[in-house]
Amino acid sequence: MMMWTTRNNYFNLYIGKTDTAEKYKKNLPDWERFDKIAHNYITRFCWIAIYIIVYALLATAWWQWLFLPATIIMGSLQ
């Protein structure tokens, strides 16, 4: 629940729905181009494809594929 709340708070800050105190934004870099690329669904699907390729190359048993959904979800939660 804590991670879901953190995700929602971050997303609301990202889209400008909520604001935070100026002391927390002081001297932070503003990477608009990077944020547009990183928050794009195409980029997310590319990462999922990379995860699948890595599993295809390195998984030696069928049960190791069971970790793939956790790998995909963990990337988006972090």
C-alpha positions in Angstrom: 0.0 0.0 0.0 2.9 2.3 0.8 4.4 1.8 -2.7 1.1 2.5 -4.4 0.6 5.7 -2.4 4.2 6.8 -3.3 3.5 6.0 -7.0 0.3 8.1 -6.9 2.0 11.0 -5.1 4.9 11.0 -7.6 2.5 10.8 -10.6 0.4 13.7 -9.3 3.5 15.7 -8.9 4.7 14.8 -12.4 1.4 15.8 -14.1 1.1 18.9 -12.0 -2.0 17.9 -10.1 -0.4 18.6 -6.8 2.5 20.9 -5.8 5.1 20.6 -3.2 7.1 23.1 -1.1 9.8 25.0 -2.9 12.5 23.7 -0.5 12.1 20.2 -2.0 12.5 21.4 -5.5 15.5 23.6 -4.9 18.5 22.8 -7.2 16.8 19.9 -8.9 17.5 19.3 -12.6 14.7 19.6 -15.0 14.9 16.9 -17.7 11.8 17.4 -19.8 13.1 15.5 -22.8 14.2 12.5 -20.7 10.9 12.5 -18.8 9.0 12.4 -22.0 11.0 9.4 -23.2 11.0 7.6 -19.8 7.2 8.1 -19.3 6.3 6.9 -22.8 4.4 3.5 -23.2 6.6 2.7 -26.2 9.7 2.9 -23.9 8.0 0.7 -21.4 7.2 -2.0 -24.0 10.7 -1.9 -25.2 12.0 -2.6 -21.7 9.5 -5.5 -21.4 10.9 -6.8 -24.7 14.5 -6.5 -23.4 13.4 -8.5 -20.3 11.9 -11.2 -22.4 15.1 -11.4 -24.5 17.3 -11.6 -21.4 15.1 -14.4 -20.0 15.2 -16.2 -23.4 19.0 -16.1 -23.3 19.6 -17.0 -19.7 16.7 -19.0 -18.4 17.7 -22.7 -18.2 14.5 -24.1 -16.7 10.8 -23.4 -17.2 10.2 -22.3 -13.7 12.6 -19.4 -14.1 10.1 -17.8 -16.5 7.8 -17.5 -13.5 10.0 -14.6 -12.3 9.3 -12.6 -15.5 6.1 -10.9 -14.3 7.8 -9.9 -11.1 10.7 -8.5 -13.1 8.3 -6.4 -15.3 6.3 -5.1 -12.4 9.3 -4.3 -10.3 10.7 -2.1 -13.0 7.6 0.0 -13.1 7.3 0.2 -9.3 10.8 1.4 -8.8 
